[in-house]
Amino acid sequence: MIIRYERNGKTKHGWYVQEENKVRVIEGDIYKRTTTKPVMTGLELSYEEINVLTPCTPSKIICIGTNYKDHAEEMGKQVPPEPLMFFKPSTAVIGNGEEIVYPKQTENLHYEGELAVIIKKEARNVKAEDAEDYILGFTCAIDVTARDLQQKDGQWTRAKGFDTFCPLGPAIAPKLDYNDLRITTTINGEVRQDSNTNQMVFKIPQIIEHITSVMTLLPGDVILTGTPSGVGPLQPGDEISVTIEGIGTLTSRVVKAE
Ligand code: MG
C-alpha cells in the first residue's frame, strides 16, 4: 500500500509492508506513471524511521452526499436523481492518527465514514467506462460534519469545511474491488456503521463521469463517495476508527478547540 512520508527533510512515497513493519522506497513520481504498479528503488526503511504524512495533498476534495440508500432513509431524504456534489477545502485534510478539532461554533458534530478515491492524472470529461484509468487508488475518510450548521446554513461550506474535517488514510490501496467492500465505523471501539460499498446509489465510475463533466480533477484530488447509515455525534475525547476491507483502519481522536 502506498504511503507518503517525510524523512531527513524530504517527502517521498513508499510501499508499506505491514507484516514486516517496513517501507520500500518508491522511485519517482507516482502520479506520472502509466501504470499503478509502483517501481521500487530497492531501498527499505523501518516504519519507525519515517514521519508518515497525509496520503495525498489534494487541490480539492469533492464529496458526494446521500449516496447510500440506508443513509438517505435515516436522514429522511430522497436519493438524488444525480450525484449531489459539495466541496471540502484542501486545508481540512489530516492524516491517520491526527486529531479532529471540535469547533466552538457547533453543538452537534457528526462522523461519516466513507471510501475515498484518489485521482491519478488530470481528468476532464471522462466517460464512466474509462474512469478506472484515472484512479490512483482508494483510502478511508471521515466526512466530519457540523450537523447543526449544515441545517442552519443551507450551503454546506462551513458545516463541512473546518480545519481537520477530512481525515484521510492510513494508506492508498491501488487495486480494489471497490463495488464490494465492507466499511465499518467504530466510536471508542463500539460499532456504529457497518455496511458495504455495494449499497452505493451512484457507483464510482459514474461519479467520476459526473464530476469531470463539470470540473477538471487534478492528480491527488480526492472524491468522498458518501456514507452508509449509522451516522451520529462525536464528543471531545472520542476515538473514531473507519475500517475498509482491503485498505486498513483510519483512526482519529476528537479534541476541543482551544
Ligand atoms: Mg458525507
Boltz pocket constraint, residues with backbone or C-beta under 6 A from the ligand:
constraints:
  - pocket:
      binder: B
      contacts: [[A, 63], [A, 64], [A, 65], [A, 112], [A, 114], [A, 143], [A, 224], [A, 226], [A, 227]]
      max_distance: 6.0
